[in-house]
């Protein structure tokens, strides 16, 4: 069980006023962002030209740069974690009602101007309209920020971060410029990838044809075009982000710069695996399974390469002595995994087993994932294998968790893209299955969604990741401990797993984390997650709309 709470632990029930207000501010801003993202489609601005089109093109860049700016500035704070904690523990003044009123007026103006700007017409709009729309939104956000937390708080935060703001600006600039710069850089890489794929396939396919000028390679039966997006830069970028973040968060355990050698080595490996992926895709298509090649395998093989490289990076960095400090060489022996007594494996393996099974099942599918029961089987086997470890987890739950789960389900439905083009009926692959197989597939899908997936994901994200970021000895972290970095990292990671629904996923992850911290019981998070999935499953079968699955 968990060790006694240390004096520097911060519990959810004892958060200082500044920290609570900061949490409320973030929640309000996320809620307003969700509303705007649901009701407004930036594609409507693309045909209007001028400032309206600039807003559409610059929006994603500004969001990416802002996130990089604040994350870097806070992580590299000159005052360190203790300085930031002192700012959040400081007393603050009353909420400024006049600024809240100003915020409401600005948001009302923003809402009134939005239909005029987002009309989807090809006509140009007067210059004052996008200016007024943008100004009302920015001023409204500023009023809310200063109303909830006074100027003194932000000045204290500015002083505590110090030169961290400079690093934040530098990283924000890189984040803003990275995509166009990478696009030009990887044009040359796609040509190299083309040559590597041809080198791999020439001994295997005697009838191989290639056109370097058009980057087309394959056979008479099946061929593909290797454009810059296929050059592997997405996988390399993901690995660079993962490896840098890993070494940063666990920097006290590694020898730098020795451990940095693993970063370019991993990037080279994942680039090579991408070339092998394209070669395998051509072989699969040439064999007659072109729908599988262009469907599940095309995307899932990339995830297989990334996950394999990331796991290899983690294992080698912890097993090779030259990369680790002597004080950090307390890794569990491999024998402990074999007998089911490794706590890290117990928390992570069910989720990783589901992930591996899902990648395999999707890679072997075209339009419909008929191998979905593999996910349920993988989870059940892994959970049973580590069952003794789970005796130390508090699986109790209460009614509040169920209410949180319903609220998250409502949020998920509300933020799902609307319109006839977004609706999805029964997949043709499911309809063509024999009746008994349909029943078996549905039962497996329901059991996975309501039982194994909530257990596995909560063990991984709330049980392990949130506590591991708080302390290397994650089992010593009290289940009721609240700290901003673990809370945000686990919620953002959970949201990122949901790809295009990342924002709703972050909110869902935050809700599950808070309900777990409230009573210190993982069972509450599992129940909330299970209720969310059960509500969405019921909606799918009531409406026939499979978007929610």
N, C-alpha and C positions, 0 to 999 in steps of 0.2 A: 504493500500500500504506500501511499504518499508519505513523505517525511513531514515533520512539523513545519509550519509556515515560518519563514525567516522574516526578520524585521523590515527588510527592504521590499517585501512583497506588497503589491498593490492589489487590493481586492475590488471587485466590481461594486460592492456595496459601500466601499469607503473611498471612492474616487473623489479628489478635490474638485472644487467648483469649476476651476478653469478647465480641467480635463473633461468634466461632464459637458460643459458648454461647447468645448471644441468638438466633442462627439456629436452633440446636437447640430452644430453648424455643418459638419460633414454630412450628416444624415439629411438635413434640409437641402443642401446643395445637390446631393445625389438624387433626391426625390425630384427636384426641379429639372435636373438634367434628364432623368427618366421620362418625365412628362414631355419635355421638348423633343426628345428623340423619338417618342411614340407618335406625337401629333404632327411633327414637321419632317418632311423628306427633302434633304438638301439637293436631290437630283432636280427638283423643281426650279432651282436657281441656275442650272447649267446653260439654259438657252437665253437668259436675260442679258448677259454681258455686263461689262462694267464692274462696279463694286460688288454687285450681287454675286456674280460668278467668282470674284476674288474671295468672298466670304465662304463660298462652297469649297473652293480649292484649298484655302488656308486653314479651314476649321480643323481638319484632322491633324495637320502639321502642328498647329498651336496646342491642341490637346496633348499630342505626343511630347512636344517640347516642354509644356508646363509640368506634366507628370515627371519627366526626367529632371527638370529643374528642382522641384520641391523634394523629390526623393533623394537626389544627390546632396542637396544642401543640408538636409536633416541628418543623413547618414554620416557626412563629413563635417558635422558641426564642430566648431572650434572649441566649444565648451564641453563637448562629449555628451554622453548620455546623462551624466549627473547634472550638467548645466541645463539641458532640455527639461529634465524632470523637475528641477527647481522652478523653472518658468511655469510649468503646468500645475505645480503645487501652490503657487502664489495666489493670494486672495485677489478677487476682482470686484469691480463695481457693479451697479445694477444694470440690467438690460435697458438700452436706450430706446424707449418707445417711439420717439419721433423718427428715428432712423428706420425702425420697423415699418412705420407708416409710409416713409419714403420708399422703402423696398416694395411695399404693396402697390404703391402708385406706379413705380417703374415696371413691375411685372405686369400690371394691368395694361400699361401702354405697350409693352412687349407683346402681350397676347393679342391686343387689338390690331397691331401692325402686321403680325405674322400672316394672317390670311391674305393681306394685300401683297405681301412680298412673295409668299409661297403659292401664288395662284397657278403656277405651272404654265403660264402663257409665254409665248415667244416674244411678246412685245417688251421693249425696254421700259424700265421703271425710272421714275424721277430720282435724282441723286439723293434727295433728302430722305427718301424712304429707307434704304438700307442704312444710311447714317443714323437716322433716328432709332431704327430697330436695334442696331448694334449698340448704340450709346445707352438706350434704356436698359438693355440686358446687362451691360458692364457696370453701369452706375447702380443698378438694382443689386447686383452681387456685392459690390463694395459696401452699400448701405447695410446689407445683411451681415457681412463680415464684421463691420464696426459696431453694429447694434448688439450682436451676441457677445463679442469680446472687445473691450475698449482699446483705444490706441496704445495705452501703456503696456498691454499684453504683447501687442505686435512689436513694439519697440524693444521690449525685453527679449523677445524671441529673436529679433534681428541682431541684437548685441550678443546673444548666446551663440548663434550660428557663426558669426564672424566671417572669416574668409570662406566658409562653406558656401556662401552665396555666390562667390566668384567661381568656385568649382561647379556649382549648379548651373550658372550661366554658360560655362564652357560645354558641359554635357548637353544642355538644352540646345545649344547651337549645333552640336554634332548630331543630336537626335533629329533636328529639323532638316539638316542637310544630308543625312545618311541615305535616305531613299533615292533621291536623284543621283547622288554620287555613286551609290552602289549599282544603280541601273547601268550607268556608263561603264563602270568597272567590270561588271559581270557579262557585258556583251562579248568581251574577249574571252571570258571564261567559258561561255557557251561553245565557242569554237574549239577550245581545248577538250571540253566534255564530248563534243562530237567525234573528235579524233580518237579519244579513249574508248568510246562505245564501239566505233568501227574496229579498233584493234581487238576488242574482246570478241566481237561477233564474227569476224572474218574466218577463223578456224572452225566455227560451229555451223555457220550458214553459208554454204557454197554459192547460193543465189543472192547474196547480199548486194543491194544497190544503195548508192549514196550520192547525194548532191550537196557538196559543201557550200555552194553559193546560196542555196535555199535552206540549208541545214536539214534536209530530208534524208532519212535513213530507214532501211527496212528491206522488205521483200515485195514480190508482186502481190502476195496475199495481204500483207499488213506493213504499213510504214508510219513513221511519226516525224514530226518537226521538232527539233531541239531549239527552242527559242531561249532568250536570256532567262526567262522565269524557270526554265528547266535546268539551269546551270548549277543549281545546288546552293545558291546564296541564301535562300530561306532557311535551309537546314543548318548551314554554317552560322548564320546570324542567331538562330535559336540556341545553338550550342555555345557560341561565344557569350550570349547573355546568361545562359545557365551556368557555365563554368566560372565566369567572373563573379556572379552572385554567390555561388557556392564557396569559392575561395574567400570572398569578402566576409560572408557571415560566419565562416569557421576559420577565420584568419589566424586565430590564436593557436590552432592545432597544426598549422602548416609552416614549412620553411619556405620563405620567399627570399630570393627569386627562384629557387629550385623547382617549386611546384608549378611555376608559370610555364615550364616546358610542356606540361600536359595540354595547355590550351591550343597552341598551333598544331600539336600532334593530333589532337582530337578533331580540329577543324579539317585537317588534311584527310583524316579517316572518313569523316562524314561526307566529304566531297567525293572521295573514291567510292563510297557506298552508293552515292547518288548515281554515279555512272553505271555501276552494277545494276541498280534498280531499272534504269532505262533499258539496258541490255536485256534484263529478264522480262521486262514489259513487252519488248519486241518479240522475244521467243514465245511468250504466252499468246500474243496475238497471232503470230505465224502458225501456232498449233491449232488455231481455230476458235480460241476463247477470247475474241476481241472485245466483247462486252465486259468480261471480267478484267481484262488488261486495262481498258480505258475507264472502268468503273472503280471497283473497290481497290484493286491492286495499285492503280496509279497514285492514289493518295496515301493509302495505308502503308505501302512499302516505305514511303518517306518517313512516316512516324516510327516504323520498325527500326530504320537506320538511326534516327535521332535518339530514340530511347535506348537502343543497344549501346550507342556511343556514350550517352550520359551515364548509364550504369557502369560501363567499363571505366570511365573517368573516375567515378566515385570509388569503385573497388580498388583500382590501382593507386589512387591517391592515398588511400587508407592502408594499403598492404605493403607498399614499397617504403622502406625506412628513410630513404634519402629525402622524401617529400614531407615527412612529419617530424614535429618536435618530439623529443624523447618523452616528455610529460604527457603527450597525447596518444602514446602507443598503448592504449588500453582497450583496443578493439576486441570484440568478442571472438573467441576462436571458432573456426568453422564447425567444430564438433557440436557447439551449442545450437547451431541452426539445425543440425541433423537430428538432435533429440528434442527439438521444439522448445528449448529454454531461452532462446534469444528474444528479448523483448522488442527490439527494433524490428526484427523479422515478423513478429506476431502482429505488430501494428501496421506494417506496410505490405506484407505479402498478399493478403486478401485483395487489396486494391490493385496491386501490380498483377496479380493473377487474372483479375477481371479485365484489366487493361490489355494484357497480352492476348487473352482469349478474344476480346473484341477486335483487336487488330487482325488476328488470324481469320476470324469469321467474316469481317468486312473485306479483307483482301481476297477472299474466295467467293465474293458475292458480286453480282452486277447491280440490279435495281433493288433487290430485296435481300435483307440479311437473314437468310433461312437457317444459318448456323448459330443464331442467337442463343439457343440453349447451352452452348459451350460456356458462355459467361456464367450462367447459374452453376454449372458443374464445377468450373474452376473455383468459384467462390466457396461453394459448400465444402469441397475437398480441403481447401486451404484453411478455412475457419475450423473445421473439425480437427485438422492436424495440430493447430495451435490452441486448442480449446482450454488446456490447463492454464495458459497464460492469462486468459480472460476472466479467471476467477477473481483477479485483483481489480477488475473494473466495476464501477458502480453502474449497473444497468437499470436502476430504478428510474421512473419517469412520473410526470404529473400532468394535469390537464392544461397548464400553461403551454407546454411544449406542443400539444395538439393544436391549440389556437395559433401559435406561431407558424406551424406547418400550413394551416389553412390560409393564413395571411400571405405566406410566400407563394402558395399556389395561385392565389388571386393576383399577386403581382406578376407572376410568370405569364398568366393568361392575358393580363392587361397589356403587357409589353410585347406580346407576340405580334408579328406583322399581320395587319388586317388586309382585307381585299380578296376578291375572288381568285386572283392569281396566286395568292399565298396559301389558299386552302388546299389540303391534300386528302383525297379519299383513300379507300383501301388500296394498298399497293397491288399491282397486277400479280407480282410473284406470290403474294399471300392468297389472293383469290384463286390462283391456279393450283394451289396445294390441295390434296385430298382432305376431306372433312376431319378425320381423326388426327391428321398431322396439324391442321389448323388449331384444333383444341389443345393439342400438346404444346404447340408453339406459344399460344396465348397464355396458358397456365405457367409456362416457364418464364415468359416475359413479366407476368404479374408478380410471381414469386421473387424474381430478381429485383424488380423495381421497388417492391414494398419491404423486402426482407434483406437480401444479401447486399444490394447496392448501398442502402443507408448504413448498414453496419460497417461495411468495408471502407466507405468513404469517410465516415466519421472517425473510425479508428485512425485513418491516415492523416486527415487534415486537422481535426480537433484533438484527437488523442495523442498523435505523435508530432506533427509539424508545428502546431501552435506552441506546444511545450518545449520542443527541441530548439526552436529559435530563442526561447526564453533562457534555456540552460542546456549545456552539453549533456548533463546528467538529467535527461528529461523526466525520468521516473521520480526524481526528487521534487519536481515542480508541483505545487498544490493545484488541484483541479479548479479551484476558485480564483486562482491568481489572474489578474488582468494586467496586461502591459500592451502598450500601443503597437510596438513593432511586431510581436508575435500575432496579435489580433489582425493587423493589416496584412502581414505576409500570408497567413493562412487563408484569409478571405479573398485576397487577390489571386492567389494560386488556385483556389476553388473556382473563382470566376473565369480565370483563363482556360480552365479545363472545358468550359462550356462554349468556347470559340466565339461565334457571332453573338451569342447571348451573354457576353462576358460581364456587362454591367449588371444585369439582373442576377447573374451568378455571384457576383461580388456581394450584392445586397443579401442574397440567400445565405451565402457563407457567413456573413457577419451576423445574421439573425440566428443561425444555428450555433455560432460561437457564443453569442450572448446568452442564449437559453441554456447552454452547457455550463457557462461560468456562473450563472445565477444561483444554481444549487450545487454546483460542483459534481454533476452527474452526467456522464457521457450518454446514459440512457435517454435523457431529455433531448439531446441533439439527434439521436437516432430516431426517436419517435417523431420529432418535428419533420425530419427529412422523409420518413416513411409516410407521414400524413400528406405531405406535399406530393409525393409521387403517386400515392393512392388516389388523391383528388384529381390529379391530371389523367391518370388511367381511367377513372370513372368518366371524365369529360370526353376522352377519346371514344369510348364505347357508347356514350350517350349521343354524341354529335356525329361520329364517324370521321372526325377531323384528326388526322394523324400528325399534325404539326407538333403537338405537345409530347409526342413520343420520339 
